[in-house]
Amino acid sequence: MVHSSLPKPQKYRALILTCRRILYFPWGNNQKECSSAYIEAIPPDDSPSDWHICAQFALVIWNPTNPTKHRHLNANHRFYSGETDWGFTNFINLRTSFMKAPHTNDTVIAKGGDVTNITAYVRVVKDQLGVLWHNFREYDSRRMTGYVGLRNQGATCYMNSLLQSLYFTNAFRKVYSPPSSCFPFCVVDEQS
């Protein structure tokens, strides 16, 4: 049960977990040597535009007649509207998936390629700071933190990172506190 006192990301986290699917391409996705498998998070219709869910997941393909014959891969990912699916382009090599094991006829895909099982194990991870596994491609720092970064004027990235690190070091700010007029490019957003 979802309580109304939870913040929005928590509220939608429980709903998104129940809405997922496995995408399996038996003859590969953009390549022809391996099958491909992905997991897709499908947000509810009433989810906010900036929804996200952080999850650890494993995809397992296994022989239903002999579950010891299996292949698994795992990953961590932040699912959001720009990346609703994540997984493995090279999930299982097609040549080795049909090769018989020594002394038995067991393969990962049973009965000559007719029967197999695919299982997804998903663990939702609480994102307390809002940046877990974030790729920062569509990140708006001004909206989220009230700060904006420094623009790279070409080969100034090291100086920019040093200035930003010093700005957020309290001990340095106590020793050296210049007037704000010295820094026209100050990282503090005065409007908020």
C-alpha positions as CSV (number, residue, x, y, z in Angstrom):
1,M,0.0,0.0,0.0
2,V,1.3,3.5,-0.9
3,H,0.9,6.1,1.7
4,S,0.0,9.7,0.6
5,S,2.8,11.1,2.9
6,L,5.5,9.7,0.6
7,P,7.2,12.0,-1.9
8,K,6.3,11.5,-5.5
9,P,9.3,9.4,-6.5
10,Q,8.4,6.9,-3.8
11,K,4.8,6.9,-4.8
12,Y,5.5,6.0,-8.4
13,R,8.4,3.6,-7.6
14,A,5.9,0.9,-6.4
15,L,3.7,1.3,-9.5
16,I,6.6,1.2,-12.0
17,L,7.9,-2.0,-10.5
18,T,4.7,-3.8,-11.3
19,C,4.8,-2.5,-14.9
20,R,7.8,-4.1,-16.6
21,R,8.5,-6.5,-19.4
22,I,11.4,-8.5,-20.9
23,L,12.4,-7.7,-24.4
24,Y,14.1,-10.7,-26.0
25,F,15.6,-10.8,-29.5
26,P,16.5,-14.4,-30.3
27,W,18.5,-13.6,-33.4
28,G,20.1,-10.4,-32.0
29,N,19.5,-6.7,-32.0
30,N,21.8,-4.8,-34.5
31,Q,24.1,-7.8,-34.7
32,K,23.7,-11.4,-35.7
33,E,26.1,-13.5,-33.4
34,C,24.3,-13.2,-30.1
35,S,20.7,-13.1,-28.9
36,S,19.8,-9.9,-27.1
37,A,17.7,-9.4,-23.9
38,Y,16.5,-6.2,-22.2
39,I,14.2,-5.2,-19.4
40,E,11.8,-2.4,-19.9
41,A,10.2,-0.2,-17.2
42,I,6.8,1.1,-18.3
43,P,5.6,4.0,-16.2
44,P,1.9,4.4,-15.3
45,D,-0.1,6.9,-17.4
46,D,-0.4,9.3,-14.5
47,S,3.4,9.4,-13.7
48,P,5.2,12.8,-13.8
49,S,7.3,13.7,-16.8
50,D,10.5,13.4,-14.7
51,W,9.8,9.9,-13.3
52,H,12.8,7.6,-12.6
53,I,13.5,4.3,-10.9
54,C,16.9,2.9,-10.0
55,A,17.1,-0.9,-10.2
56,Q,19.6,-3.7,-10.0
57,F,18.5,-6.5,-12.2
58,A,19.5,-9.9,-13.6
59,L,18.3,-11.7,-16.7
60,V,18.6,-15.5,-16.7
61,I,17.9,-17.8,-19.6
62,W,17.7,-21.4,-18.5
63,N,16.7,-24.9,-19.6
64,P,13.4,-25.9,-18.0
65,T,14.3,-29.6,-18.0
66,N,17.7,-29.0,-16.4
67,P,17.9,-25.6,-14.6
68,T,21.6,-26.1,-14.0
69,K,22.1,-25.2,-17.6
70,H,21.7,-21.4,-17.6
71,R,23.3,-18.1,-18.6
72,H,22.8,-14.9,-16.6
73,L,23.9,-11.3,-16.7
74,N,23.3,-8.5,-14.3
75,A,23.4,-4.7,-14.3
76,N,22.4,-1.5,-12.5
77,H,20.4,1.2,-14.3
78,R,18.4,4.3,-13.8
79,F,15.2,4.0,-15.8
80,Y,13.6,7.2,-16.9
81,S,11.6,8.6,-19.8
82,G,14.7,8.9,-22.0
83,E,15.9,5.3,-21.3
84,T,13.0,3.0,-20.5
85,D,14.9,-0.2,-21.4
86,W,18.3,-1.5,-20.6
87,G,20.0,-4.8,-21.0
88,F,22.4,-6.8,-23.0
89,T,23.0,-6.8,-26.8
90,N,25.3,-9.8,-26.5
91,F,23.2,-11.8,-24.1
92,I,24.0,-15.4,-25.3
93,N,26.1,-16.5,-28.2
94,L,23.9,-18.3,-30.7
95,R,26.6,-20.9,-31.5
96,T,27.2,-22.0,-28.0
97,S,23.5,-21.9,-26.9
98,F,22.8,-24.9,-29.1
99,M,26.0,-26.8,-28.4
100,K,25.5,-30.0,-26.4
101,A,27.3,-30.4,-23.1
102,P,29.8,-33.3,-22.9
103,H,28.2,-36.6,-21.9
104,T,24.7,-35.2,-21.9
105,N,22.3,-33.6,-24.4
106,D,21.5,-30.6,-22.2
107,T,21.8,-27.1,-23.6
108,V,20.7,-23.7,-22.3
109,I,17.9,-23.8,-24.9
110,A,16.2,-27.2,-24.6
111,K,14.6,-29.6,-27.1
112,G,16.4,-28.4,-30.2
113,G,15.7,-24.7,-29.7
114,D,12.0,-25.1,-29.0
115,V,11.8,-24.5,-25.2
116,T,13.6,-22.2,-22.8
117,N,12.7,-20.0,-19.9
118,I,13.8,-16.4,-19.3
119,T,13.5,-14.9,-15.8
120,A,14.1,-11.4,-14.6
121,Y,15.1,-10.6,-11.0
122,V,14.7,-6.9,-10.1
123,R,15.6,-5.0,-7.0
124,V,14.5,-1.4,-6.7
125,V,17.1,0.8,-5.0
126,K,16.0,3.8,-3.0
127,D,17.6,6.9,-4.6
128,Q,17.8,9.2,-1.5
129,L,19.9,12.0,-3.3
130,G,18.2,11.8,-6.7
131,V,21.5,11.2,-8.6
132,L,22.1,7.4,-8.3
133,W,23.3,6.1,-11.6
134,H,22.4,9.4,-13.3
135,N,24.0,10.1,-16.6
136,F,23.4,13.9,-16.3
137,R,22.5,14.3,-20.0
138,E,19.1,15.9,-19.3
139,Y,20.0,17.2,-15.8
140,D,19.0,20.8,-15.0
141,S,21.3,21.8,-12.1
142,R,19.7,25.3,-11.7
143,R,16.3,23.7,-11.2
144,M,17.5,20.9,-8.9
145,T,20.1,22.7,-6.8
146,G,19.9,26.4,-7.4
147,Y,23.4,26.4,-8.8
148,V,24.7,26.6,-12.3
149,G,28.1,25.4,-13.5
150,L,30.9,27.3,-15.3
151,R,31.1,27.1,-19.0
152,N,34.2,25.6,-20.6
153,Q,35.9,28.2,-22.7
154,G,38.2,25.6,-24.2
155,A,40.9,23.9,-22.1
156,T,39.6,25.6,-18.9
157,C,37.8,22.6,-17.5
158,Y,40.6,22.0,-14.9
159,M,40.4,25.5,-13.7
160,N,36.6,25.4,-13.6
161,S,36.6,22.2,-11.5
162,L,39.2,23.7,-9.1
163,L,37.1,26.9,-8.6
164,Q,33.9,25.0,-8.0
165,S,35.7,22.6,-5.5
166,L,37.2,25.6,-3.7
167,Y,33.8,27.4,-3.6
168,F,32.1,24.4,-1.9
169,T,35.0,23.9,0.6
170,N,33.8,25.7,3.8
171,A,37.3,25.9,5.3
172,F,38.6,27.7,2.2
173,R,35.6,30.1,2.2
174,K,36.3,31.1,5.8
175,V,39.9,32.0,5.1
176,Y,39.4,33.6,1.7
177,S,36.0,35.3,1.1
178,P,36.2,37.7,-1.8
179,P,33.4,40.2,-2.5
180,S,30.8,38.8,-4.9
181,S,31.8,41.5,-7.4
182,C,35.1,39.7,-8.0
183,F,33.2,36.7,-9.4
184,P,30.8,37.8,-12.2
185,F,30.5,34.1,-13.1
186,C,29.5,33.1,-9.5
187,V,27.8,29.7,-9.4
188,V,25.0,30.8,-7.0
189,D,21.7,31.4,-8.6
190,E,20.5,34.8,-7.1
191,Q,16.9,34.3,-8.3
192,S,16.1,31.4,-6.0
